[in-house]
Amino acid sequence: MSMSKKSGTRKFAAYPRLNPLGVGKDISAADLIDQTFLAYNGGRLREAAQLLTEKMLPKDGYIGMSLTGALTPAGLGKSCLIPLMKAGFVDWIISTGANLYHDLHYGLDMKLYSGSPFLDDIALHRDGVIRIYDILFDYNVLLDTDAFVREVISGPEFQKTMGTDEFHYLLGKYVSERGKKLGLKDSSVLAAAYECGIPIFTSSPGDSSIGMNVAAMALRDSKLQFDVNRDVNQTASIVYEAKSSGHKSSVFILGGGSPKNFMLQTEPQIQEVMGIQEKGHDYFLQCTDARPDTGGLSGATPAEAVSWGKVDPNTLPDCVVAYVDSTISLPLLTAYCLSRVKPRKLKRLYQRRDELLNVIKSLYLKTGTVTKIKTSRKVAKRSSGIGLNKNLDRDR
């Protein structure tokens, strides 16, 4: 072999050759990803699939999933999320309230239709038809779902302040019971979460039709209130449990928005606010259409998250962002995971919520201060003027 050929071989030793086979008629979705998704965002989706199956899921790693965008109206709850949940591939969830509200339509056996984005919306409004891009359903679907929510939350077990995970667990119980009466199976994410003990949080509980109905019932003297403080600490307790028990903590982000931040802020809550030594989430996987250069959190990269302590810098090379619509990426990733990984035992983290919260509370009361936190990065970069008050109880 000539010197030039040897030199050329060494230059590309770390990179596989691009030389795919032709696509056959019987190829599986997983094989299609491995064999033909070789470059650009196809390549990133292949890396995402392999990250999930080779690093995030093995050794009983903890996986938190965040949901934004109208995924459940499009049927992705039934087709993808529930199979992933039942296989033990999702351990906790942060979702927009809208995704959980529209999930109820399926859990209550209401009808949604595949339509077109190019219809006359004035005519649809006149005919009592609601449109979500190319999804159509009758206005009564909203009214009947609202009525179900109001009837359920008027019950005695809802007359208190609670975290959104407890609220969704109780709501899921009623959806599960209604589904059984209707002869439904695996139709609702909320019902599946109740059955599997998967905690579901929403970062902005007032920002959905569920929250709107809770607010209306408050005018009828309902005592239901959401404890968002508990949500912040509860989610941090799940991440701390994962890391302190020797497991990997991974985030699987569909879209961006508030649920993405709520999931990622668990690590700054542990490190920056509670003063508990930690390194950040181990693995970061995001499917998004948001750009990073606008400065919005939705498009913020895992490299940027490292600077906040949200992601472990040692695992940054394994983090993946695929710029792919979730309605395309989620079915492919679901098929890939289910064909490449055996189902895992359910962690049932909801049933451990008090235990996990008490652990992180105890640690915080030992390490946390009201004044500026001392951190593993020498000193936190941000502090408030109140930290200069020498009379403040430093041991509080």
N, C-alpha and C positions, 0 to 999 in steps of 0.2 A: 504494500500500500504506500502511496506517495505521502510525503510529509503534509501536503496540502489537504489530502483526504483525512489524515489523522487529526490535523488541526481542526477541520470542519466538524468532525465527529465530536471532539472535545467541546467545542463551542456550544453545541446543542444537546450535550449529554443529559441535561436536566429537563429536557422538553420532549414529550412524545411527538412522533411524526404525525402530521395531518394527512391521513390516507384512508378515509372511511370506506366501508363496504356500501353497496347500494341498499336502499331500504326495501325489505321484503314485505309481502302482504300479511304475514303472520307475526310480525315483530311485536313484542310487548311494549307497553309504555315505558317501563324501566329500561329495557334494552335500547329503545329509541333514544332515551336521554343519554345513556352511557356511550352509545356508538355514533350518534349524529349531532348531539348538542355540543359542538366542539369549539365554538368561538363566539365572540360578542356576548350578548345577553343570554344566548343559548348556552354558551360556555359557563356563564355565571350560574345559570339554573342547574346545570350538571354539578357544579361545585357545591351549590346549596343542597342538592339531593344527597351528595356524598358526605357532606358535613353532617347532615341530619342522621344518616344511617351509620356512619363510621365513627362519629365523635360525640354527637349530642345524645343520641338514644342509648348507646352502650353503657354498661356498668351502672344501670339504673339512674342515669343522669336526670336532673330535674329540668323540665321544659315548660316555660311560661309562654303563652301565645297571646298576642294582642290583635284585635280585630277592628278595623275601620273600613269605611266604604260599605255599600249596600250588598253585603255578601249573602245574608240569609234570605232576602227577598228573591235572589237569583237561584235559590235552592241549594247553595253550597253548604248550608248547615246539614241538610239531609245527605247530600252526596259525599261530602268530604269531612266536615268537622266531627260529626257523630262517629263515623268509622275510626277516625284518629283517636277520639276520646275513649271509645270502647276497647281499642287495642292497647291502651295505656301509653299512648304516644304524646299526650298532652296532660300536664299535671295541674296547671292553674291557668286562668284566663282573665284578661282585661279586655272589655268590649265597650264599644259605644252602646248607649241605651237603645238606639234605633235598631241595631242588629238583634238585640234581645226582644224588642217589641215585635218586629216583623217575623222573628222566629215563632212567636205565639200563633201567627196565622196557620202555620204548618202543624203546630201542636194541637190546634183546635179544629183541624181538618177543613180549613177555609180554602177557597179556590183562588189561585193566582194564575195568570195567563201570559204566554209568550206573545208579545205584540211587536210594535215597531217604534223607533224613535222619531218617526216622521209623520205622526198623526196630528190631527187638528185638536189642540188642547182646549180650545174654546168649545168645540163639540163634545169632547170628553167630559169637560166640566158640566155641560148641560145635561149629559146622559148619566152623570153620577159615576164616572170612571176615573180612577186614580192612576197616574203613570209614574213609574220610576224608570226613566230612560226607555227601555223596550219591554218592561214588565207592566202588566195591566191587572187591576182588580177593582171590584165594586166598592163604592164608598161605604157600604154596610159592613165590609170587612173591618174597617177602622172602628165603626161604631160598636160592632159586636165584640171586638177585641178590647176596646175601652171598657165596655160593660163587664167583661170577664175580670179584668184587672181590678175594677172598683169593687166588685162583689167579693173577690178573694181577699183583698187587703182590708175589707171591713171586718174580717174575722178577728177574734180576740188575740190570737198569737202575733198579729201584726201591730198591736196597739202599744208600741214601745219604740225606743231608739235602737237602731241596729246597724251593723255594717252592711254594705251592699252585698257581700258574699252570703250573709245570713238571709237577707231579703230574697236574693235570687234562689237560694236553696229552698226556702219555703214556697216561693212562687212555682219553682220547678216541681215541687211535690204535687201541687194541685194540677199542673199541666200533665204530669205523669198519670195521675188518677183519671183525669178526663180522657186522656189518650187511650187508656185501657178500656174505658166504657165505650169509646168510639171504635175500638178494634184496631187502633193504630200501633205501629211498632217503629221505633227509631225515627220519629218524625220531628222531634224538638230538641234543640241544643240544651235548653233549660232543663227539660225532663231528663235528658241523658246525664247532665251534670249532677242532678239530684241523685240519680240511680248509681252513678260512679263515684260520688263524693268529691267531685272536682269543684273547687271554689271559683266562682265567677264574680269579678268586681267590675264596676263601671266608674271611670274617673270623673265623670260629670253627671251625676244622677238626675239633675233637673233638666238635662238637655235631651229629652226624648218624650215620646207619648206616654211611656210608663211614668216618668217623672211628672208630666203634666197631670195625669190622673191622681198621682199621690198628692200633688199640690191642691187639686180640687177637693179631694177628700179631707184635707186639713181644714177647709172652710166648713166642713160638716163635723168638726171637732175630732177627726181622726188623730190619734197620738203617734202615728208612724212618722219617724224622722230618720234621716240617714246619718250615720256616724262616720264622716269622712276621715276623721282623725284615726279611728280604728283601722280604716282601710289602708291608710298610709303605713301605719305600724305593722298591720297584719301582713301586707305584701312583703315588707322588709323582713319580717320574721320567717317567711317561706324561703326567701333567698338565703338568709343566714343559716337556716336549718340545712339547706342543700350544701353550703360551703363548709359548715362546721362538722358535718357528718361525713366528709370526705368524698362528696359527690360533685359533679359538675353542674353549674347553673347556666342554662342556656335560654336565650330569648329568640322566639320565632315571631317576627313582626310582619303582619299583613297590612300594608298601607303605612300610615304614620300617625299623625295627630296626637291628641291628648292620651289615648291608651298607650302609644309608644313611649311617651315621656313618663307616664305613671309607672310603667313596667321598669324602665331604665333608672328612674330616680331612686329605686330601692337601694342601690349601692351607695349613692351619696347620702341617703338617709342613715345608712349604717355607719359610714365612715365620717362624713363631714359634720353631721348633726349629732349622732349618738356617740361618736368618738370611739367606735369599735373598729379594731384593725381589720381591714379586708382589702382585696385587690381588684374587685370588679367581676362582672359576669365573665364566664369562661368563653362562651360562644355566642355570636351575634349573627342572625340570619334575617335579612329583610327583603321582602318583595314590594317594590314601590315604583310609582311613576314620578315621584317628587325629586326635583333637582336640589343639589346641595348649595348652589351658588346664590340662592335667594335668602339664605340665612334662616329659613324656617326649620323647626325641629323635624318635620316629616322627612326632609331630605338630608338631615345631618348624618354624616358617615360614622362608621364604627371607630375610625381613627380620631375623629373629633370627640367621640364619647370617651375615649381613653383619657383625654385631657381632664375630663370631669371625674374620673375614677369610676365611670359606669362600666367599662370593659377592661379586663385584665390585659395590660400591654403585652404580656408574654404570649397571649393567644391571638393577638391581632392578625397575624398572617392567615389564620384559619377563618376569620370573619368574612361574610359574603353579603354583598348587596346585589340583587338581581333586579334590573329595571324592567320588570314585567308586570302586567296587569294581574292582580290576584285571581281573577276569574280564569286565567290561563294557567298560572303557576300552581295554584293550590290543588286542582285535580291531578296535575302531573306529579307533584310532590307526594300527594296522598297515595297514588298508585305505586310510586317508587318505594315508599316506606313500607307499605303493606306487603309488597312482594319481596323485599330484601331483609326485613326484620321480623322476627317472631313477636307476637303480642307480649306485652310486659304486664307484670302484676300491677294492679291499680294501687296508687299510693294513698288514695282517700284522704287527702290533706284537709278537706273540710272538717272531718271528724277530729282532727288534731289542732284545730284553730286556737283554742284556749291554751293548750300546752305550748304551742310554738310562740304565741304572743307573750306568755309568762317568761319564757327563756330570754327573749330579747329585752323585755322590760327589766328583768333582773340585771342583765349585763349593762344596760344603759344607766341604771341607777348607780352602778359601781363606777362607770367610766365617764359618763356624760357630765357636762357642766353648763351653767348658764353663760359663763364667760367663754372667751375664745377657745376652741377645741385644739389640743395638741394632736397632730396627726403624723402618720408615717411619712408624709411629705414635708416634714419639719414643722411647718405651721400653716394652718389654713389660710388661703389667700384673701378670703373675704371675712370681714368682721364688722360689727356695728358699734356705734358710739357707746352703747350701753355696757360694752365690755370694759370701758374705762372707769366705770363706777366702782371705786374701791370698797364701798360699803355693801355691795351686793354679796349675798351669801354664796361663796365660791364652792361650797360642798353640796349645794342643793341639787 
